[in-house]
Amino acid sequence: MSAVKCTSKLIIGLLIGAMLGLWIGVNIGRERPLFSNPFRKESVYEKFRKAGRGLGDAIKESADELHDKLKE
């Protein structure tokens, strides 16, 4: 194999790997399935659901602290 063919295959492989890596990396960052569409817009419901994770625990802790303060 000539050096030009070997180099071109290497460059093509690196480009394909980079594109797949970015695709999967964006999905990991957005906490989606790995091979889902990274360009899909989230609905308002999905945004609220994601923002509301752990909100119930925070409300319960606040209520417990308020209850303790009112007892004193």
Stockholm file with secondary structure:
# STOCKHOLM 1.0

chainA/1-72         MSAVKCTSKLIIGLLIGAMLGLWIGVNIGRERPLFSNPFRKESVYEKFRKAGRGLGDAIKESADELHDKLKE
#=GR chainA/1-72 SS CCHHHHHHHHHHHHHHHHHHHHHHHHHHHTTCCTTSCTTCCCCHHHHHHHHTTTHHHHHHHHHHHHHHHHHC
#=GC SS_cons        CCHHHHHHHHHHHHHHHHHHHHHHHHHHHTTCCTTSCTTCCCCHHHHHHHHTTTHHHHHHHHHHHHHHHHHC
//
